[in-house]
């Protein structure tokens, strides 16, 4: 019912910035809670940021103060602005949309690689 298409990512040097985008189609975007998660080789997937339908946000301690999640409901798009990037931020990043009122509505983007060189 919902497709999430990610863009952004790439290679950046330590201390640099990147912005990831996640565009949704096929449903009503504004009611969904949207998260960004990342997974590096040999490590468990880590939820790094969440923005709820009401606009409240939460961040993992590892990215707090450096990353900002935002959403533009008119464009059905969520963003992850990543500043002061560190090599340990290197991972595949995924966006995730969940309908808080309907558990079966749980969708994932295709993932995008972020690589931070030291």
C-alpha positions in Angstrom: 0.0 0.0 0.0 2.9 2.3 0.7 6.2 2.6 -1.1 9.2 4.4 0.4 11.9 5.6 -2.0 15.1 6.8 -0.5 17.6 9.2 -1.9 20.8 10.9 -0.8 23.7 9.2 0.9 27.1 8.7 -0.5 30.7 9.2 0.5 31.7 12.2 2.8 34.7 13.0 4.8 34.7 13.1 8.6 33.0 16.3 9.8 31.0 16.7 6.7 27.2 16.7 6.2 24.7 14.7 4.2 20.9 14.8 3.9 18.8 11.7 3.3 15.3 11.8 1.9 12.5 9.3 2.0 9.5 9.9 -0.2 6.3 8.0 0.3 3.5 7.1 -2.1 0.4 5.1 -2.0 -1.2 6.1 1.3 -1.9 9.1 3.6 1.6 10.2 4.8 0.6 12.5 7.5 -0.7 9.8 9.9 2.4 7.8 9.9 5.3 7.7 12.4 8.6 7.8 10.4 11.9 6.5 11.6 15.4 6.2 10.3 17.5 3.2 11.2 21.0 2.1 10.2 22.9 -1.1 10.1 26.7 -1.5 9.7 28.3 -4.8 8.8 28.6 -7.0 11.9 26.4 -4.7 14.0 22.8 -4.8 15.0 20.3 -2.4 13.4 20.1 0.8 15.3 17.1 3.2 15.3 18.7 6.6 15.1 15.7 9.0 14.8 11.9 9.0 14.9 9.4 11.7 14.0 5.8 11.0 14.9 2.7 12.1 13.1 2.3 14.9 15.6 5.8 16.2 15.0 7.6 15.0 18.2 11.0 13.6 17.7 13.5 11.2 19.4 17.1 10.5 18.7 19.6 7.9 19.7 22.3 9.1 22.0 24.9 8.4 19.4 23.5 11.0 17.0 21.8 13.5 19.3 22.9 17.0 18.6 24.2 16.1 15.2 21.3 14.6 13.3 17.9 16.2 12.7 14.8 14.4 11.4 12.0 16.5 9.8 9.0 15.9 7.6 7.1 17.8 4.9 3.6 16.3 4.9 2.7 18.3 1.8 5.5 16.5 -0.1 5.0 13.2 1.7 8.7 13.2 2.4 10.9 12.8 5.5 14.5 14.0 5.8 17.5 13.1 7.9 20.0 15.9 8.1 23.3 14.6 9.2 26.0 17.0 10.4 29.4 16.5 12.0 29.6 13.0 10.5 32.0 10.5 12.0 33.4 7.3 10.6 31.2 5.4 13.1 28.1 6.8 11.3 29.0 4.6 8.3 26.1 2.2 7.6 23.2 1.5 5.4 20.4 3.8 6.4 16.7 2.8 6.1 13.5 4.8 6.5 10.5 3.2 8.1 6.9 4.2 8.2 4.4 2.9 10.7 0.7 3.6 11.1 0.3 4.0 14.9 -3.4 2.9 14.5 -2.9 -0.1 12.2 -0.1 -2.5 13.1 0.1 -4.2 9.8 1.0 -0.9 8.1 4.7 -1.1 8.5 6.9 -0.3 5.5 10.6 0.1 4.8 12.7 1.9 2.2 15.3 0.2 0.1 18.2 1.5 2.1 21.0 3.8 1.1 24.7 3.7 1.9 26.4 6.4 3.9 30.2 6.2 4.1 32.2 8.6 6.2 36.0 8.5 5.6 38.5 9.4 8.3 
